[in-house]
Structure formats: C-alpha cells, structure tokens
C-alpha cells in the first residue's frame, strides 16, 4: 500500500479552510451524515481501497475523500451529493473499490449508500 503523498497533506491543509467555510453552510444534519460516512470508511482498517488501480489503506482513503470534498465543497449540499459527486468515482472516471478482508470487493458507492441508510441523524 502507498503512503500518504506529501502533496496530499499540503492540499489537505491548504483546502481545509475552504472546506470548513462551506461545511458550515451545509445543513447540520447533512454535514453530520457526511462526517459519519467518512468515519465509516476510516473504521475499515482491514480493508484495501482501490483508486485508479492503486491500493491504499483506510487512512489514505479518508484523506483523499476529505481533500476531494474540500476541493468540491460548493457542489456538495447533501450526503447523497457527497456519495455521488465525491466518493464514488475518481477524477479519471473509475469507480472507487473497497476490497474487504475476506477478499470480496464492493464499490465505494454501494458501501456508502448502505451506510447512509443506516444513519439515524
């Protein structure tokens, strides 16, 4: 698995203010749902996340989601927007995949839609 590139850390820090400002404008329940979805990804410590054919751990997957959300915050008004516009496909148009510990693969979209249905926020 790859380590978190330094440029991604820089982007996260640089975009965090923009993300924070827009996130404050989101309805509280939608922001909480998005944050809960990201926490669910972070909890998959035994999974491998596939982005554009490369494998990453949960920490890096979360960093990618947060950076992408920050960069596209103006286009995200709901948790469903987050799933459809941020957390389902890469900029190259390839779906994000999650390879579970038992070897099964699920799309990031399917995983997050299932988690969104479970939320009681």
C-alpha positions in Angstrom: 0.0 0.0 0.0 1.1 3.5 -0.7 2.0 6.1 1.9 0.2 9.5 2.0 2.0 11.7 -0.5 3.3 15.0 0.9 1.5 17.0 -1.7 -1.8 15.5 -0.5 -1.0 16.6 3.1 -0.3 20.1 1.8 -3.6 20.1 -0.2 -5.5 19.0 2.9 -4.0 21.8 5.0 -4.5 24.4 2.2 -8.1 23.4 1.4 -9.2 22.8 4.9 -10.3 26.4 5.4 -12.3 26.4 2.2 -13.9 23.1 3.3 -14.6 24.4 6.8 -16.2 27.5 5.4 -18.6 25.6 3.1 -19.2 22.8 5.6 -20.5 25.4 8.0 -23.1 26.4 5.3 -24.4 22.9 4.9 -27.4 21.9 6.9 -26.2 20.4 10.2 -27.7 17.0 9.6 -26.2 16.7 6.1 -22.7 17.7 7.4 -23.1 15.2 10.2 -24.1 12.5 7.8 -21.0 13.2 5.6 -18.7 13.1 8.6 -20.3 9.9 9.8 -19.8 8.3 6.3 -16.1 9.3 6.4 -15.8 7.8 9.8 -17.2 4.5 8.5 -14.5 4.5 5.8 -11.9 5.2 8.5 -13.2 2.2 10.5 -12.4 -0.2 7.7 -8.9 -0.7 8.9 -8.7 -4.3 7.5 -9.9 -3.2 4.0 -7.9 -2.1 1.0 -9.1 0.9 -1.0 -8.6 0.8 -4.8 -8.4 4.1 -6.6 -7.4 4.1 -10.3 -5.8 0.7 -9.9 -3.7 1.5 -6.9 -4.2 0.2 -3.4 -4.4 2.3 -0.3 -5.2 1.9 3.4 -8.2 3.5 5.2 -6.2 6.5 6.4 -5.2 7.4 2.9 -8.7 6.8 1.6 -10.1 9.1 4.2 -7.5 11.8 3.3 -8.5 11.5 -0.4 -12.2 11.8 0.4 -11.6 14.8 2.7 -9.4 16.6 0.1 -11.8 15.9 -2.7 -14.7 17.2 -0.6 -12.8 20.3 0.3 -11.9 21.0 -3.3 -15.5 20.4 -4.4 -17.4 21.7 -1.4 -19.5 24.1 -3.5 -21.0 21.1 -5.3 -22.0 19.2 -2.2 -25.2 20.1 -0.4 -26.3 16.7 0.9 -24.8 13.4 1.9 -26.1 11.9 -1.3 -24.3 14.6 -3.2 -21.1 13.6 -1.4 -21.5 10.0 -2.3 -22.5 10.7 -6.0 -20.1 13.5 -6.7 -17.1 12.8 -4.4 -16.9 9.3 -3.0 -17.9 7.1 -5.9 -15.5 7.7 -8.8 -12.1 9.1 -9.3 -11.4 12.2 -11.5 -10.4 9.7 -14.2 -14.0 8.3 -14.1 -13.1 4.9 -12.5 -15.2 3.7 -9.6 -13.6 3.5 -6.1 -13.5 -0.1 -4.9 -13.2 -1.5 -1.4 -11.6 -4.9 -1.0 -12.7 -6.4 2.3 -10.6 -8.6 4.5 -12.3 -11.7 3.1 -11.4 -10.7 -0.5 -14.9 -9.5 -1.5 -15.0 -6.2 -3.4 -17.7 -3.6 -3.2 -17.9 -0.2 -4.9 -17.4 2.7 -2.6 -20.8 4.0 -3.8 -22.6 0.8 -2.7 -20.8 0.8 0.6 -21.6 4.4 1.4 -25.2 4.2 0.2 -25.7 1.2 2.6 -24.1 3.2 5.4 -26.2 6.2 4.7 -29.4 4.1 5.0 -28.2 3.0 8.5 -27.6 6.6 9.7 -30.2 7.9 12.1 -29.2 11.5 12.2 
